[in-house]
Amino acid sequence: MQSTEKSIMNKLYFTSGAMFIFALLVVYKLVTIQFVEGERYRSLADDRTIKDVTIPANRGNVYSVGGSLLATSVPKYDIRIDLVAPTNKNYEAFIEPLCDSLANFNNTSSAEYKRKLRLARENKNRYFLLARNLDYSQYLQFRDFPLLNLGAFKGGLIVEQTTKRDYPLGAIAQRLIGYERFDDQGNVTRVGIDGAFGEKYLRGEDGQRRKQKIGKGQWKPIEDYNQVEPQDGYDIYTTIDVNIQDIAHHALLEQLEKYKADHGTVVVMETKTGEIRAISNLGRNKEGLYYERLNYAVGESHEPGSTFKLMALAVALEDKVIDTTTMVDTKKGVLTFYGKKVKDSKKGGYGNISVAKAFEVSSNTGIVKMIHNAYKKNPEKFVDGLYRMNLQDSLGLPLTGEGKSIIPDPRIKNGRWSGIALQWMAYGYGVSFTPLQTLTFYNAIANDGVMVRPKFLREIKEIETSIETFNTEVINPRICSEETVLKLQQLLKNVVEKEHGTGHGLYSDKFSMAGKTGTCQKDYANKDQLNYISSFSGYFPADDPKYSCIVVIHEPDKSVGYYGADVSGPVFKKIAQKIFTDAPVIDEVEDVNQKSETVETNYDTYYAVAQKYKTIMPNLKGMAAMDAIAILENMGLKVQTVGNGTVSKQSIKSGQKIKPQSTITLVLS
């Protein structure tokens, strides 16, 4: 008996001791959790129920040189309501007027809204969607609705803001304006101006807002304000002129459709400054429609063909191995080097002609023979001449994806040099440049030998405060002597003005142009796939150049035509003509009220343009009221006037895209 009692007592002691130790462990764990590991557990709890959400900053705007919007961030708002937040008193007092306001806004039934909201409140819905994708004025309207105007805590208002990048010009210049996009893995794609300058100027600084988890994977903002307010990005003012951009786009599009070409590009550059006024890049899709597919002007390096003859001639003239009067025998239009033939487009060739005429008629045999005779014993000298003119260098553009220039060099063992490399280079084969690189050289000739870097930005602003300005950058202050430049300028002028010139079909007695045609074979290694690249590069006016321009069209339908003068030349002429009539070189007149035949003729020309061209607002300042009204009404616009006399102000800025039936107010004085 005594033994049994002792056994029971031992078991009791053991159990009590175990329970005491267990209690000590529990107390120890509680103390540890509360005071030692408490911060970590509280953080874990917060992470699971509360988080900081990034609020993207509004991306800065991109403007044209005239202040027209090219790209802008448009805020959009989703409005939700936490139906648990309002007290019964507030809910019952304001639910009916809230439903009336929602019904009026959406033109629906108030009773239906009331039924849905009551059901959502019964289900303790804390994230009920009221409206999606509102603009700013609609958002302000919603904030004033009954119950919602009590704010987040009393009224349950939840506002979620996103931004959408909007492009007022639509598809025009889409690749040039560009974008910056991130995928789900955080990889970034940067295209055009927006992509190139996004990280440094446009992006801004993101803000933060705290959200709380409310179940079913949903999160709602805790407060009706942001913990860290986002800082908007800077605004960029580009060198793009929307009027010239529109002209270039439609001139290129028309020609691509006519010749059923694969793709094409146009670049317009201001001669003295290098400012890019327009770049249009259009490629054809499977349905035969054209859109801004790739930035061919910047990224597509290709053999230039006959437009390179200007570079070849520049080297030879500068080295004084020939002159424009030097005679060359075109050998009945056929030359042979190592079994490879160089042919002229004219059967039988051009006979014995001067170097100048060989360039003007674009004789392949004439230019090739001249370069061959001058440099066959020392081809390195010819290559060095190209290097002196910076043709081997990239332009160092801020835009991503610039294509590489290619110049074969006998001193570099990369497989590009061969026995016929020098001869093929002379007329634009074996070398490779992007359209913008070619244009930069032509622009240097127009600019009296000064090579300037193509320029895309004028200024960075924060609202009206200037942050940074961009000056013209000179790549080479003199690519060749003044004597050589003058000779090349005359040759380019003769290509258009002389009857035998390949560009004479573009001649107009209304305005002057200078340039060079180019027709280059593409995929010539396979005759079954042989295509052409048609180009025209030059500047206007010929005597005092204001703009340089290049047009390159790939793979036109051979049955329709493929020569540069026929395919690309008319695009150049149309752009030059429209720019020349819309923005004459002479900007000042002594007496604006004095009538003259020239002024009347210019007005008639401008009026004719306005009748045909109805998408861009013209500059009407200084124009007589009746003339301005006639032009605007002819463009399909509604006109209101204030005062009398000539136009001193216009409510829609010149260069802006306009819609038919828009109303414009003219202030007269």
Residue, then its C-alpha position, 0 to 999 in steps of 0.5 A: m500500500q505504502s509502495t503504491e502511494k509512493s509511486i502515485m506521488n512520484k508520478l504526481y511530482f513528475t507531472s507537476g514538474a513537467m507542467f512547471i517547466f512547460a509553463l516556464l517555456v511558455v513564459y520564456k517564449l512570450v517574453t522572447i516574442q514580445f521583447v526580443e523578436g517582437e519587432r520582427y513579428r510586427s514587421l511580418a504582420d505589417d508585411r502581410t496586411i500593409k504595404d507601401v505601393t509605388i505611385p509612378a510619377n507623371r512623365g514629362n511632356v514632349y513638345s515640338v519646336g513650336g510648343s505643340l504636344l508630341a507626347t504627354s502623360v494623361p492621368k486616369y482615375d478609378i473610383r471605389i468605395d469602402l462600404v464598411a467605412p461609413t457609419n449607419k447614420n452617414y450611409e442612410a443619409f447619403i446613399e440615396p443622393l449618391c445613387d442619384s448622382l451616379a445614375n445621372f453621371n452614367n445615365t442609368s437607374s438610381a434604384e439599380y445602384k441603390r440595390k447593388l450598394r446595399l448588397a455590397r454593404e451587407n457583404k462587407n465589400r470594402y473595394f466596390l468599383l464605382a467608375r473606371n478610367l476617368d479623366y481629371s474633370q470627371y474625377l473632381q466631379f466624383r469627389d463632390f458626390p454625396l457620401l464620397n465628399l466625406g473623404a476616405f474615413k467617413g465616406g469610404l472614398i478610394v481613389e486610384q490613379t494611373t497615367k497613360r501616355d498619349y500621342p496627339l499626332g497619332a501614328i505620325a513620327q511615332r518611332l521618332i517620338g518613341y517610348e520607354r516600356f517595362d515588361d513584367q520581368g522589369n526589362v526595359t525597351r527604349v525607343g526614340i526621343d522619349g526612350a533616349f531622354g526618359e531616364k534623365y529628364l522625363r521620368g521624374e521621381d515616384g511617390q509612395r502610398r500605403k495600402q491595407k489588405i482587405g481579403k481576396g487579394q485586394w488592397k485599399p489605400i489607408e489614407d486619402y493622401n500619399q506618404v511621398e508625393p510623386q515628382d513629375g518629370y521635366d518637359i522636353y522641347t524637341t527640334i521637331d516642326v509638326n508642320i514639316q513632319d506632317i508634310a514629310h509623312h504624307a509625301l512619303l506615304e503617297q509615294l510608298e503606296k504608288y510604288k508599292a515599296d517595302h519601306g522608306t524614310v525621310v529626314v529634314m534637317e536645318t542646315k546651320t544648326g543641324e536641328i532635325r525638323a522631321i523624320s518619317n519612317l514607314g514600313r508595310n505590314k501584311e495587309g499592305l498598309y504603312y505604319e511607323r515600323l522601325n526608325y530606319a533613318v537612324g538604325e538601318s545602315h545600307e549601301p548608298g549607291s550613287t549618292f556616295k559619288l559626292m563623297a568620292l568626288a570630294v576626296a579626289l577634288e581635295d587631293k587635287v588628283i582630278d578637277t571638274t574639268t578633267m576628261v574621262d572616257t566612259k568606255k561605251g558604258v562598261l568597265t570590267f575589273y577581275g571579271k566583274k562589270v561596272k555598267d552605266s544605265k545608258k546603253g553605250g555610255y556617255g563617251n568622253i565627258s568631263v568629271a563634272k558631267a559624269f557626276e551630273v548624269s551619274s555615270n558609274t563608269g566615269i566616276v569609277k574610272m576616275i577613282h581607279n586611275a587616281y588611287k589604284k596604286n595607293p587605295e589607302k589614300f582614298v580611304d584616308g580621305l573618307y576618314r578626314m571627312n568623319l565618314q567612318d565615325s558614328l554620329g554619337l546620337p542620343l537615340t539608341g540603335e544607331g547603325k554602323s558605318i562601313i568603309p573597307d580599308p586595305r590595312i584592316k584584315n576583316g575580309r571587306w577589302s578585295g581587288i575590286a573594293l576601291q572600284w565598287m566603293a567609288y559608286g557606292y557599293g561595299v560601303s554602308f551608311t544610315p540615311l542620317q549619316t549620309l544626310t549629315f555629309y550632304n548637310a556639311i556641303a550645304n553648310d559650306g563645309v561645316m559638319v554639325r551633329p544632328k540635333f533633337l533637343r532644344e531645351i529642358k523645362e520645369i513648367e516655365t523654368s529652363i533647366e538645360t539648353f542644347n547648342t549646336e555641336v560641330i563635328n568637323p569645322r571644315i571637312c574640305s577646302e572652300e574651293t572643293v565645297l564650292k565645286l561640289q555645291q555647283l555640281l549638286k545644283n547642276v544635277v537639278e538645273k541642267e537638262h542632262g542632270t539626273g534630277h532635272g525632272l524635279y526642276s522648278d522655276k519657282f524655287s531652287m534645289a540641289g541634290k543627287t539621285g541614287t539607285c542602288q541594287k539590293d540583294y544583288a548576289n541572288k538575281d532572283q531576289l534582286n531589288y533596289i534602293s532609291s534615294f535622293s539627298g540634297y538641300f534647298p534653296a540651292d544658293d542659300p540653303k536652309y534645309s537639307c533632306i534625304v529620301v530613301i525608299h526600299e524595294p519599290d515595285k520594279s514594274v512601276g519604277y525604281y530610279g531614284a529620280d522617279v521614286s524618291g526625287p518627287v518626295f524631296k520636291k514635294i517637301a521642299q515646295k511645301i516648306f518653301t511656300d509655307a516658310p519662305v526664307i525672307d522673313e521681313v518686309e519693310d512695309v506690311n501694308q504695301k501691296s506688291e505682286t510678290v506678296e499677292t503671288n505668295y498669298d495665292t500660293y499659300y491659299a492654294v496650299a491651305q485649300k489642300y492641306k487641312t490638318i495643321m493650323p497655319n500662322l495667321k498673325g499679321m494677316a488681314a481678317m477677311d483673308a484669315i477667315a477665308i483660309l480657316e473656313n476653307m479648312g473646315l473651321k469655325v471662326q470667331t473674331v474680336g476687334n477689327g483689323t489684322v490678326s494679332k492673336q489666334s486661340i489655336k497655335s500655329g503648327q498644332k493638329i486640328k480637327p474639322q469644325s473646331t472653333i478658333t478665335l482671332v483677336l484683331s487689332 
